[in-house]
């Protein structure tokens, strides 16, 4: 059998393209933060993870430019060999202090951070325990490890306890959860989760990709709940609030030292470019100096959740700047995306199998730099399109 037969027979995306409702890989001509331009048409961006709006901040852009001038565009090697700069170590030191941990380690992408961290820690006699709604990078990191994978129902502490109880006492256990879940905008119940983890002697890692810069005065979900000292590892990316590319994990010095010398995704990958490291560092400084940016995006999210609910949309259990509009059908999700796009609003359609059947949704997300006028316009367009399609 020809290995490439699966490629020839894959037609779903091409059929969507032909029907005019294909919503992915859209080549934007301009990206100005809260607004983007596609083929001369201006749209309000409600599908970005640029939560603090720092991609357009002059200090972030200047830092990236100056880093290229000083170091060039690449380190041309891995962190393990020739690719570590003093800039990387400065960023790691400041990140560790920011999130309240002894040490931090910077990777080239957020995906690599989870791949490298989880796979390095989970050996043959260990077990990694995942929330069923965890990000794909966490799942893939668990698959790369040599240990066993267990799953528990989303935010179900009773089921988590049952899973942990089944793990042999001789096995090491690591629970990994998203702090803020990226599709539906709800939070992991960290105080309750910590109690269960301690009961069974499990370690806890929290992926704060979407909550860093937003919750807990910018320091993430653990800080939001006041449990930073009880979370073993805190991970985040630079591709969201940090307005860059890369990621980091923070924890106690011994654990970070071990990951540094055993994470294949770090050792065998080129290091984060100087421009990205410098941009992330500049964004970190702004987070420290202007916590009001996080307050602003949360206030916008509160306004939008209230507005969507009053219009009659189902937004699930969101309590963050990620607000899903649950449609429940693939075709209607694509159609509503297209009508919103044509009316000037950019959102992200999410269909099965990325979400469970009957739970297809439009993922909306917001920035500190959105204006009230823009948000009022977005709600007006959603009302118009929602009524046209019978969603509300």
Protein Blocks (a to p, Z undefined) as FASTA:
>chain_A
ZZklmmmmpmklmmmmmnopacghiacfbdghjacceehiacddfkbfklnopmmgmklm
mmmmmmmmmnojbehiafklmmccfklmmmmmmmmmmnopabdcddfbfklmmmmmmmmm
mcfkbccdddfkbcfklmmmmmmpmbdcddddehiaklmmmmmmmpcfkbccdddddfbd
fklopacdfklmmmmmmmnopacdddfklmgokagnhnajklmnopmmmpfbdcddfklm
nopadddddddfklmmmmmmmpmklmmpccddfklmmmmmmmmmmmmmmmmlmmmmmmmm
mmmmmmmmmnopaehjafbfbdcddehpaklmmmmmmmmmmnopacdddddfkbcehiac
cdddddfkbcfklmmmmmmmmmmmmmmnomZZ
